[in-house]
Amino acid sequence: MRYVLPFLAALAAAPALAEETILTLQDGIAATLSMPDGAGPFPAVLMLHGFGSSRDEVGGMYATEAAALAEAGIASLRLDFRGFGQSAGDTGHHTVDRQNEDAANGLAALAATAGVDASRIGVLGFSFGGGAAIQLAASNPDVVRSLVTWSSVGDYDVDFLHSMGQATFDRAANEGIVGLDLGWRTIALKDTFFASLSEHDILADLARYPGPFLSITGSQDYYAMYSGPMRDAAGGEDAQALVIEGADHIYQVFDPTASSVEQVISVTTARFAETL
């Protein structure tokens, strides 16, 4: 049965930080492993960050989610895509395909981690990383047991045209590279990045994933328009969508009076606890 989850009240406060280990994965990918107390084996979640961000995510949302998961007895691995955060490489080589390679490396590393139950792995993706999470799950349906996205991109090409404008695409095509000021950092992208956007179909990939799926968006976010289409496109029977009224793309993480982050984390943690 497919339905939109009702607005849920914020639940308990964020738990204390779990035991964390900094790792370097294949291809110089920096990552943080968070493990619950005990011997395990534990279910686990791979966390994929958004465009231009890093593994703790804006406002530390992923670090807080990792702590909540650990409190619930769920391990997690959050990574920096190459060229971002503390990982090796530069943004000039960033493409959708390379991001997907990094996600696959993260999944393999998590499945091979001592104390992790490789038969109970979920994936969480935020914004641009939501697309990576969907494509990873579609490519590994026998490994990824549950999928959750936050404010996920729905069409790489259309969404980046909306956010960056045609002039940016044209400049990259004409000059081979373009510099962008994201507000919190500058970034250089080659024409190969822009070309890669049109080579992937997120909704078609989601249709190939048969497991449980939950999308969480804010009603004031551009990506809220994908809430229904993603729920309807999902290949599994347990496909759900939560739209948080009044929330923006980052759930007002920097506004304590309006933040929806606690709700997002509570719902996400409960979802993985139920489906892993």
Backbone bond lengths (Angstrom), bond angles and torsions (degrees), N, CA, C in turn:
res aa  C-N    CA-C-N  psi(-1)  N-CA   C-N-CA  omega(-1)  CA-C   N-CA-C  phi
1 M - - - 1.453 - - 1.518 109.42 -
2 R 1.347 117.60 136.29 1.447 122.86 -178.07 1.525 108.58 -109.91
3 Y 1.321 117.29 132.06 1.446 119.42 -179.65 1.520 109.37 -159.92
4 V 1.338 115.61 164.07 1.454 121.57 177.20 1.513 108.39 -94.64
5 L 1.301 116.49 123.64 1.465 119.82 178.80 1.513 110.13 -62.52
6 P 1.318 119.23 142.48 1.458 121.25 175.68 1.518 110.46 -71.10
7 F 1.307 116.12 163.05 1.467 121.76 176.08 1.520 108.66 -60.57
8 L 1.328 116.64 125.59 1.465 121.45 -178.93 1.512 110.64 -105.15
9 A 1.293 116.62 140.64 1.471 120.46 178.52 1.519 110.21 -70.81
10 A 1.336 116.59 150.57 1.467 121.04 176.20 1.518 109.35 -61.69
11 L 1.343 114.97 138.57 1.462 119.67 -176.29 1.517 111.08 -100.61
12 A 1.319 117.53 -141.55 1.461 121.51 -172.33 1.516 112.13 -67.73
13 A 1.334 116.37 161.43 1.466 121.92 178.10 1.514 110.31 -66.71
14 A 1.350 116.43 158.27 1.467 121.30 -178.66 1.520 110.25 -60.90
15 P 1.346 117.81 139.59 1.457 121.20 -179.07 1.520 111.62 -75.97
16 A 1.309 115.93 171.27 1.461 120.85 177.36 1.518 110.17 -67.56
17 L 1.327 116.56 156.34 1.452 121.32 -179.08 1.524 110.68 -62.57
18 A 1.337 115.26 142.83 1.453 120.99 178.74 1.522 109.34 -87.92
19 E 1.356 115.32 175.77 1.451 119.88 174.50 1.518 108.87 -69.42
20 E 1.329 116.88 126.01 1.459 120.76 -175.78 1.522 110.90 -125.60
21 T 1.324 115.22 145.70 1.460 122.42 179.63 1.519 109.22 -129.80
22 I 1.321 116.96 130.81 1.467 121.67 176.83 1.524 108.53 -84.83
23 L 1.316 116.68 130.05 1.451 122.97 -176.91 1.529 110.91 -124.90
24 T 1.321 116.02 158.23 1.458 122.06 168.23 1.514 107.37 -120.11
25 L 1.326 116.60 115.46 1.451 122.33 -176.82 1.528 110.40 -90.85
26 Q 1.308 116.21 -176.21 1.463 122.14 177.27 1.526 110.58 -53.71
27 D 1.334 116.53 143.75 1.465 124.35 178.85 1.522 112.98 67.09
28 G 1.335 117.10 21.08 1.454 120.46 175.93 1.512 114.36 75.26
29 I 1.316 117.20 25.66 1.463 121.13 -179.91 1.526 109.63 -79.72
30 A 1.328 116.72 121.08 1.462 121.78 176.74 1.523 109.37 -81.44
31 A 1.328 116.21 139.98 1.457 120.59 -176.60 1.517 110.58 -150.37
32 T 1.320 115.30 159.32 1.456 122.34 175.57 1.521 108.64 -123.15
33 L 1.329 115.71 122.36 1.458 122.40 176.97 1.522 108.75 -97.53
34 S 1.312 116.67 127.41 1.459 122.69 177.87 1.521 108.52 -115.69
35 M 1.338 116.42 124.12 1.463 121.38 -176.79 1.529 110.86 -120.71
36 P 1.328 117.28 138.40 1.467 120.12 174.42 1.529 110.13 -69.89
37 D 1.318 116.13 167.15 1.460 120.87 172.51 1.529 109.52 -67.64
38 G 1.319 116.59 146.09 1.454 120.61 177.42 1.515 112.18 111.17
39 A 1.317 115.57 179.66 1.460 121.21 -174.37 1.519 113.56 -92.04
40 G 1.319 117.73 -20.06 1.451 119.72 -176.80 1.526 111.34 77.59
41 P 1.340 118.51 -162.38 1.460 125.01 5.02 1.529 112.44 -74.63
42 F 1.333 115.25 146.54 1.451 122.33 -176.33 1.527 111.21 -109.56
43 P 1.325 117.64 148.80 1.461 119.20 165.15 1.527 108.09 -63.40
44 A 1.319 117.78 162.11 1.464 119.90 -174.37 1.521 110.84 -148.64
45 V 1.333 114.94 157.77 1.458 122.18 -179.48 1.526 109.92 -129.64
46 L 1.326 116.64 131.48 1.459 123.07 172.00 1.517 108.20 -92.41
47 M 1.354 117.39 130.40 1.465 122.25 -174.65 1.524 109.61 -115.34
48 L 1.353 116.71 122.36 1.461 123.36 -175.10 1.527 109.77 -114.19
49 H 1.332 115.87 121.33 1.469 120.82 -172.45 1.535 112.53 -81.34
50 G 1.324 114.07 170.81 1.450 121.40 -177.81 1.520 113.69 -84.65
51 F 1.337 115.57 177.68 1.458 122.96 -175.66 1.534 111.20 -63.84
52 G 1.333 115.95 129.05 1.457 120.95 177.47 1.514 114.20 74.83
53 S 1.316 117.38 4.56 1.461 121.23 -175.80 1.529 109.63 -102.66
54 S 1.325 116.09 -157.91 1.460 121.55 179.73 1.521 108.87 -152.66
55 R 1.322 117.14 179.74 1.457 121.15 -163.36 1.523 115.16 -68.06
56 D 1.317 120.48 -22.53 1.462 120.03 176.04 1.526 111.97 -83.01
57 E 1.316 116.32 -15.31 1.463 126.42 179.06 1.537 112.65 66.24
58 V 1.325 113.73 165.10 1.456 121.86 -176.81 1.530 109.80 -55.88
59 G 1.331 115.91 132.27 1.455 120.35 -179.68 1.515 114.09 66.69
60 G 1.339 117.41 12.90 1.460 120.71 -179.19 1.515 113.95 70.85
61 M 1.341 116.91 22.78 1.466 119.26 -175.09 1.527 113.04 -61.07
62 Y 1.334 117.48 -38.94 1.463 119.33 -179.72 1.526 111.71 -72.52
63 A 1.324 117.21 -36.68 1.459 119.44 176.79 1.531 110.08 -62.28
64 T 1.322 116.37 -39.79 1.460 120.61 178.47 1.523 110.93 -69.08
65 E 1.332 116.61 -40.13 1.467 120.24 177.24 1.522 110.87 -62.87
66 A 1.336 116.97 -40.02 1.469 120.55 178.48 1.521 111.07 -60.74
67 A 1.329 116.68 -40.94 1.462 120.79 178.44 1.524 111.23 -65.67
68 A 1.335 116.77 -40.48 1.461 120.25 178.70 1.524 111.35 -65.60
69 L 1.321 116.63 -39.98 1.459 120.64 177.67 1.535 110.50 -62.73
70 A 1.328 116.37 -45.37 1.462 120.24 179.99 1.516 110.89 -60.41
71 E 1.321 116.71 -40.16 1.465 121.09 178.23 1.530 110.61 -61.71
72 A 1.345 115.40 -30.05 1.463 120.73 179.07 1.524 112.54 -89.50
73 G 1.344 116.92 6.79 1.450 120.62 178.32 1.516 114.18 82.75
74 I 1.341 116.61 25.49 1.465 121.81 -177.87 1.522 109.29 -121.05
75 A 1.319 117.32 125.11 1.461 122.07 176.13 1.527 109.78 -76.28
76 S 1.332 116.99 165.65 1.460 119.76 176.25 1.520 110.34 -154.08
77 L 1.321 114.45 156.21 1.455 122.34 174.55 1.514 107.41 -133.36
78 R 1.325 116.19 120.86 1.471 120.51 176.66 1.522 107.50 -116.80
79 L 1.325 116.18 136.81 1.459 120.20 -172.47 1.520 111.74 -128.47
80 D 1.337 114.65 159.92 1.462 122.07 170.81 1.524 107.59 -97.58
81 F 1.329 117.61 122.99 1.452 119.03 172.76 1.524 109.40 -61.00
82 R 1.321 117.36 150.74 1.460 120.91 -179.53 1.530 111.08 -56.16
83 G 1.348 114.39 133.31 1.455 120.50 -177.65 1.517 113.47 94.31
84 F 1.343 116.69 -7.46 1.454 121.47 -178.06 1.528 110.04 -125.65
85 G 1.325 115.92 156.50 1.449 119.90 179.32 1.513 111.58 56.34
86 Q 1.317 117.03 -128.69 1.456 122.91 -177.70 1.528 112.99 -103.74
87 S 1.319 117.32 9.42 1.458 119.62 179.76 1.520 111.44 -77.60
88 A 1.326 115.65 159.66 1.462 121.73 177.31 1.528 110.14 -71.01
89 G 1.347 115.79 168.10 1.451 120.70 176.91 1.509 113.02 92.69
90 D 1.319 115.65 179.92 1.465 121.26 179.30 1.518 109.55 -134.67
91 T 1.315 115.47 162.24 1.459 120.17 -174.67 1.525 112.18 -69.98
92 G 1.329 117.06 -19.13 1.457 119.81 -179.91 1.515 113.28 -62.64
93 H 1.332 117.28 -21.29 1.455 120.72 179.10 1.528 112.12 -100.78
94 H 1.317 116.50 7.15 1.455 120.18 -177.36 1.526 110.82 -73.37
95 T 1.317 116.41 129.75 1.456 123.48 172.53 1.523 108.04 -142.25
96 V 1.322 116.74 168.48 1.457 119.98 175.42 1.528 109.97 -60.19
97 D 1.315 116.40 -41.06 1.469 119.58 -178.18 1.518 111.54 -64.66
98 R 1.345 117.65 -41.06 1.456 118.97 -179.94 1.526 110.27 -68.88
99 Q 1.308 117.18 -37.11 1.462 119.62 176.18 1.523 110.20 -61.36
100 N 1.333 116.57 -41.12 1.467 119.92 178.12 1.525 111.65 -64.89
101 E 1.335 117.22 -35.57 1.464 120.70 175.67 1.528 110.63 -62.67
102 D 1.336 116.45 -43.17 1.460 120.47 178.73 1.528 111.07 -62.69
103 A 1.327 116.02 -41.59 1.464 120.03 178.78 1.525 110.48 -62.38
104 A 1.335 116.64 -41.40 1.465 120.41 178.87 1.523 111.14 -64.81
105 N 1.340 116.91 -38.39 1.462 120.45 176.23 1.526 110.84 -62.97
106 G 1.321 116.14 -40.61 1.456 120.29 178.30 1.518 112.20 -64.21
107 L 1.325 116.07 -41.22 1.467 120.29 179.14 1.522 110.88 -63.30
108 A 1.328 116.62 -44.05 1.462 120.41 179.51 1.523 111.26 -63.38
109 A 1.340 116.06 -40.95 1.464 120.19 -179.74 1.527 110.80 -65.63
110 L 1.316 116.73 -41.45 1.462 120.01 -179.38 1.522 110.68 -66.16
111 A 1.320 117.30 -42.73 1.459 121.04 -179.26 1.528 111.70 -63.58
112 A 1.343 116.08 -28.61 1.466 120.50 -178.13 1.524 113.06 -91.28
113 T 1.326 118.14 0.32 1.470 121.79 -176.54 1.522 111.33 -74.44
114 A 1.327 116.25 131.51 1.465 121.12 176.24 1.525 109.59 -60.11
115 G 1.321 116.35 133.98 1.457 120.83 -179.67 1.511 113.81 91.67
116 V 1.357 117.68 -3.66 1.460 122.06 178.07 1.518 109.75 -103.93
117 D 1.326 116.44 134.59 1.456 122.47 175.01 1.521 108.07 -84.28
118 A 1.336 117.31 103.25 1.463 122.21 -174.46 1.524 113.05 -65.88
119 S 1.325 117.40 -11.61 1.464 120.30 178.17 1.523 112.26 -90.98
120 R 1.358 116.37 1.20 1.474 120.21 -176.63 1.538 109.03 -135.82
121 I 1.324 115.63 67.15 1.465 121.29 -177.91 1.524 110.36 -116.23
122 G 1.329 115.90 134.29 1.457 122.55 175.13 1.516 110.20 -117.03
123 V 1.329 115.86 167.85 1.461 121.59 178.86 1.522 109.02 -132.43
124 L 1.335 115.16 136.97 1.461 123.44 176.33 1.521 108.71 -121.74
125 G 1.325 117.71 130.25 1.457 121.04 178.08 1.515 111.59 -131.55
126 F 1.333 115.98 136.75 1.462 121.74 179.91 1.527 110.07 -110.09
127 S 1.331 117.57 130.52 1.460 124.46 173.80 1.528 110.55 55.94
128 F 1.346 118.61 -119.92 1.458 121.69 178.10 1.524 110.25 -59.98
129 G 1.312 117.06 -33.30 1.457 121.32 176.40 1.515 113.01 -68.31
130 G 1.335 116.72 -17.02 1.458 119.50 174.17 1.512 111.14 -65.43
131 G 1.336 115.87 -38.95 1.459 119.51 175.92 1.510 111.18 -62.59
132 A 1.336 116.29 -42.79 1.465 120.62 178.12 1.522 110.81 -62.36
133 A 1.330 117.10 -40.45 1.466 120.88 179.81 1.527 110.82 -63.81
134 I 1.331 116.51 -42.90 1.463 120.78 179.73 1.523 110.56 -64.09
135 Q 1.324 116.82 -45.46 1.458 119.88 -178.39 1.524 111.51 -67.91
136 L 1.335 117.05 -35.28 1.459 120.86 177.17 1.526 110.19 -64.70
137 A 1.324 116.78 -45.14 1.462 120.73 -179.96 1.523 110.93 -63.58
138 A 1.330 116.55 -40.73 1.463 120.66 -179.86 1.523 111.67 -65.06
139 S 1.328 116.28 -33.90 1.466 121.02 -179.16 1.529 112.25 -82.03
140 N 1.325 116.57 -16.82 1.472 121.03 -176.53 1.533 110.65 -133.86
141 P 1.331 117.17 56.05 1.474 119.17 -175.55 1.518 113.82 -64.89
142 D 1.326 117.43 -21.86 1.456 120.12 179.32 1.527 112.71 -84.27
143 V 1.333 116.12 -11.48 1.465 121.45 -178.51 1.528 111.10 -105.42
144 V 1.328 116.65 -44.26 1.465 121.84 -176.80 1.524 109.03 -84.42
145 R 1.308 115.04 113.25 1.466 120.70 -173.96 1.533 112.50 -92.49
146 S 1.341 117.54 -21.51 1.467 120.86 -179.37 1.518 108.89 -153.71
147 L 1.328 116.27 145.45 1.467 122.72 -174.48 1.525 110.14 -133.03
148 V 1.336 115.90 128.84 1.462 121.77 175.95 1.521 108.20 -130.73
149 T 1.332 117.03 137.83 1.464 120.73 174.93 1.523 110.13 -124.84
150 W 1.324 114.67 144.39 1.468 122.24 173.35 1.527 108.28 -112.12
151 S 1.319 117.67 124.90 1.478 122.59 173.49 1.523 111.08 47.18
152 S 1.319 116.54 46.98 1.461 120.11 -170.34 1.521 113.99 -76.25
153 V 1.328 114.18 141.45 1.450 122.28 167.23 1.526 108.07 -57.85
154 G 1.337 117.10 148.64 1.462 120.59 -179.99 1.510 114.06 -118.80
155 D 1.342 116.43 -26.20 1.467 122.52 177.94 1.521 106.47 -146.79
156 Y 1.332 117.57 105.83 1.457 121.31 -174.22 1.526 112.14 -51.13
157 D 1.313 116.89 -50.58 1.460 121.08 -173.77 1.526 111.76 -67.06
158 V 1.307 116.51 -51.31 1.469 121.58 -178.72 1.523 111.07 -61.81
159 D 1.323 116.79 -43.45 1.466 120.74 -174.85 1.522 112.04 -70.42
160 F 1.335 117.45 -36.61 1.465 118.58 177.96 1.518 111.90 -75.70
161 L 1.318 117.68 -30.45 1.467 119.30 171.49 1.528 109.83 -62.30
162 H 1.310 116.29 -39.93 1.464 120.80 179.32 1.518 111.32 -64.67
163 S 1.338 117.78 -42.84 1.463 120.56 -174.11 1.526 113.39 -84.58
164 M 1.340 117.74 -31.54 1.463 120.87 -174.70 1.522 114.02 -106.14
165 G 1.330 116.51 -24.89 1.458 119.90 179.14 1.522 112.99 88.69
166 Q 1.325 115.04 152.89 1.457 121.26 -178.55 1.517 112.02 -62.37
167 A 1.336 116.88 -33.36 1.468 119.78 -178.56 1.524 111.58 -60.37
168 T 1.324 117.48 -36.35 1.463 120.99 178.56 1.526 110.66 -67.01
169 F 1.318 116.65 -42.77 1.464 120.95 177.27 1.527 110.13 -61.65
170 D 1.349 116.29 -43.79 1.463 120.74 -178.55 1.520 111.35 -65.09
171 R 1.312 116.59 -40.81 1.464 119.65 179.98 1.520 111.02 -64.95
172 A 1.325 116.76 -41.34 1.462 119.83 178.10 1.523 110.72 -62.57
173 A 1.331 116.73 -40.34 1.457 120.74 179.86 1.528 111.53 -67.55
174 N 1.328 116.54 -38.31 1.473 120.86 -176.44 1.521 113.09 -80.36
175 E 1.345 116.83 -36.89 1.462 120.60 -174.41 1.525 113.26 -106.63
176 G 1.324 117.24 -10.08 1.460 121.20 178.22 1.511 114.34 86.30
177 I 1.325 117.99 -17.00 1.461 121.95 -179.75 1.525 108.94 -156.73
178 V 1.313 116.51 151.69 1.459 120.72 178.75 1.528 108.57 -142.95
179 G 1.328 116.19 140.32 1.460 121.62 175.90 1.511 110.20 -96.80
180 L 1.311 116.84 139.86 1.456 121.86 -178.38 1.516 110.40 -129.35
181 D 1.314 116.53 141.66 1.456 122.81 173.16 1.522 107.41 -104.16
182 L 1.325 116.75 108.79 1.458 121.11 -177.37 1.520 112.66 -84.70
183 G 1.324 116.49 -4.44 1.457 120.52 -178.59 1.510 111.70 101.40
184 W 1.331 116.35 -42.06 1.474 120.54 178.79 1.528 111.54 -107.31
185 R 1.343 116.95 -10.69 1.462 121.70 175.66 1.527 108.39 -166.93
186 T 1.318 115.87 160.65 1.457 120.32 172.44 1.523 108.48 -100.66
187 I 1.314 115.39 155.05 1.455 120.30 -174.36 1.524 108.76 -148.90
188 A 1.333 116.67 144.92 1.458 122.16 175.79 1.522 108.69 -113.79
189 L 1.328 116.49 129.30 1.458 121.55 179.67 1.520 109.43 -125.17
190 K 1.317 115.97 137.15 1.458 120.58 177.79 1.529 110.69 -88.72
191 D 1.332 114.93 167.79 1.453 119.80 179.93 1.527 111.92 -61.20
192 T 1.346 117.17 -23.66 1.465 120.30 178.51 1.525 112.04 -63.69
193 F 1.339 116.68 -31.67 1.464 119.50 176.86 1.522 110.23 -64.72
194 F 1.320 116.30 -49.04 1.466 120.37 -177.22 1.523 111.17 -65.89
195 A 1.343 116.40 -35.84 1.457 119.63 177.60 1.521 111.39 -65.65
196 S 1.328 116.76 -32.99 1.464 120.10 -177.11 1.527 112.81 -71.04
197 L 1.315 117.21 -21.16 1.461 120.63 -175.50 1.526 112.41 -63.27
198 S 1.312 116.49 -37.19 1.468 120.17 -176.22 1.523 113.11 -85.68
199 E 1.334 116.79 -0.57 1.464 120.67 -176.18 1.523 113.06 -93.09
200 H 1.338 117.20 4.40 1.464 120.99 -175.96 1.524 110.18 -133.19
201 D 1.314 116.09 144.76 1.463 122.98 -179.92 1.528 108.19 -122.88
202 I 1.318 116.31 99.52 1.463 121.36 -173.54 1.522 112.00 -63.34
203 L 1.321 117.72 -45.55 1.464 119.76 -177.96 1.526 111.53 -66.23
204 A 1.331 117.36 -36.45 1.464 120.12 176.87 1.522 110.34 -65.69
205 D 1.344 116.54 -38.68 1.464 119.61 177.21 1.526 110.93 -66.33
206 L 1.325 117.02 -40.07 1.460 120.10 179.41 1.528 110.68 -61.66
207 A 1.319 116.88 -34.33 1.469 120.96 179.21 1.523 111.69 -64.73
208 R 1.347 116.93 -21.37 1.469 120.72 -179.60 1.524 112.86 -87.88
209 Y 1.353 116.32 -6.27 1.461 119.35 -179.23 1.523 109.69 -95.47
210 P 1.340 118.36 119.30 1.464 120.93 -173.68 1.524 115.42 -91.83
211 G 1.335 117.30 -3.86 1.460 119.72 -174.01 1.514 113.72 -87.24
212 P 1.327 117.15 -179.37 1.463 121.92 178.03 1.524 111.49 -61.70
213 F 1.321 115.80 138.68 1.464 121.57 -178.00 1.523 109.68 -137.18
214 L 1.338 115.43 135.38 1.464 121.90 175.32 1.520 108.92 -135.78
215 S 1.330 117.08 125.84 1.460 121.11 171.57 1.514 108.80 -107.85
216 I 1.345 115.13 139.81 1.464 121.28 176.88 1.522 107.68 -124.22
217 T 1.323 116.72 123.36 1.461 122.24 177.38 1.523 109.34 -136.57
218 G 1.335 115.19 163.12 1.454 121.16 173.44 1.514 109.86 -98.70
219 S 1.302 116.58 145.98 1.468 120.03 -176.98 1.526 112.52 -64.40
220 Q 1.346 117.95 -21.83 1.455 121.77 -179.34 1.533 112.19 -95.88
221 D 1.300 117.39 9.90 1.458 122.28 179.96 1.518 110.26 -95.69
222 Y 1.314 117.67 140.18 1.468 123.04 174.39 1.520 110.67 -52.15
223 Y 1.339 116.58 -40.20 1.458 120.60 -175.37 1.524 113.43 -74.75
224 A 1.326 118.02 -3.35 1.461 120.11 176.71 1.526 111.20 -61.13
225 M 1.331 117.16 -23.52 1.463 120.36 -179.66 1.528 112.04 -65.26
226 Y 1.335 117.49 -16.71 1.457 120.82 179.41 1.526 113.02 -92.20
227 S 1.309 117.95 -3.28 1.460 120.38 -176.04 1.526 111.76 -57.57
228 G 1.310 116.61 -55.46 1.461 120.76 178.97 1.520 113.29 -66.50
229 P 1.335 118.08 -49.82 1.472 119.05 179.57 1.522 113.83 -57.26
230 M 1.330 117.82 -37.83 1.461 119.53 178.37 1.523 111.00 -68.50
231 R 1.316 116.68 -44.19 1.458 120.22 177.85 1.529 110.07 -57.75
232 D 1.322 116.54 -42.90 1.461 120.74 -177.14 1.529 112.43 -74.69
233 A 1.344 116.68 -29.28 1.461 120.18 -178.16 1.520 112.75 -80.03
234 A 1.323 117.51 -23.88 1.464 121.28 -174.33 1.521 111.41 -56.51
235 G 1.334 115.41 138.53 1.457 120.26 -174.65 1.522 114.82 -78.65
236 G 1.317 118.16 -17.32 1.460 120.83 -178.39 1.518 112.71 -91.81
237 E 1.322 116.05 164.07 1.463 120.70 179.11 1.519 112.25 -74.18
238 D 1.320 116.89 -30.33 1.470 121.07 -178.27 1.525 109.20 -94.01
239 A 1.315 116.27 77.64 1.465 122.69 179.75 1.518 108.51 -117.32
240 Q 1.330 116.71 119.90 1.457 121.66 -174.47 1.524 111.06 -130.17
241 A 1.323 115.27 155.59 1.459 121.25 178.26 1.519 109.56 -138.10
242 L 1.324 115.84 130.71 1.457 122.27 175.66 1.523 108.31 -114.86
243 V 1.319 117.10 121.04 1.460 122.78 174.19 1.523 107.43 -110.33
244 I 1.325 116.06 117.35 1.466 120.65 -177.23 1.525 108.97 -90.56
245 E 1.291 116.57 115.88 1.461 121.98 -176.32 1.526 111.19 -61.23
246 G 1.335 115.50 126.47 1.459 121.95 175.76 1.513 114.80 86.31
247 A 1.323 118.27 -8.75 1.461 120.78 -177.44 1.522 111.12 -80.72
248 D 1.350 115.40 149.25 1.462 120.52 177.70 1.527 109.78 -101.73
249 H 1.331 116.17 -166.77 1.463 121.53 -174.29 1.529 112.48 -60.51
250 I 1.336 116.84 -35.56 1.467 120.74 -178.41 1.528 111.09 -109.66
251 Y 1.323 116.39 19.85 1.463 122.79 173.05 1.537 112.57 58.08
252 Q 1.343 116.70 33.25 1.471 122.38 -179.92 1.526 112.17 50.43
253 V 1.330 115.87 43.68 1.462 120.22 -174.83 1.528 112.48 -61.41
254 F 1.345 117.94 -25.83 1.467 120.58 -178.64 1.524 112.83 -97.21
255 D 1.322 117.56 6.50 1.460 121.94 179.51 1.532 109.08 -119.16
256 P 1.335 117.83 95.51 1.471 120.46 -176.38 1.523 113.58 -58.29
257 T 1.319 117.76 -25.39 1.464 120.22 -177.23 1.520 112.84 -79.99
258 A 1.330 117.33 -17.75 1.465 120.23 -176.14 1.521 113.04 -129.23
259 S 1.321 118.08 2.09 1.462 121.87 -173.70 1.532 112.23 -61.35
260 S 1.336 114.30 136.83 1.460 121.42 174.19 1.521 111.37 -107.29
261 V 1.336 117.35 8.34 1.460 121.18 -173.84 1.518 111.68 -61.57
262 E 1.325 117.58 -42.34 1.460 119.91 -179.08 1.525 110.66 -59.85
263 Q 1.320 116.21 -40.24 1.457 120.25 178.46 1.523 111.07 -65.35
264 V 1.329 116.34 -45.38 1.467 120.78 179.92 1.523 110.76 -59.14
265 I 1.323 116.52 -45.24 1.464 120.90 -178.89 1.529 111.03 -67.19
266 S 1.313 117.76 -42.24 1.462 120.86 179.08 1.525 111.47 -62.04
267 V 1.338 116.24 -45.66 1.464 120.42 -179.59 1.526 110.92 -65.76
268 T 1.334 116.40 -42.42 1.469 120.83 -179.20 1.515 111.11 -63.47
269 T 1.325 116.26 -46.11 1.463 120.42 -179.86 1.530 111.33 -62.38
270 A 1.304 116.43 -43.54 1.463 120.55 179.24 1.522 111.06 -64.48
271 R 1.318 115.85 -37.05 1.475 120.21 -179.99 1.525 110.97 -65.08
272 F 1.330 116.81 -45.97 1.455 118.81 179.01 1.528 111.73 -67.67
273 A 1.334 117.01 -36.63 1.459 119.99 177.38 1.529 111.28 -62.60
274 E 1.321 116.48 -32.94 1.470 121.52 -178.90 1.524 111.66 -78.76
275 T 1.329 117.72 -35.84 1.468 120.33 -168.71 1.531 114.71 -103.60
276 L 1.336 118.56 -10.32 1.462 120.32 179.27 1.539 111.28 -97.37
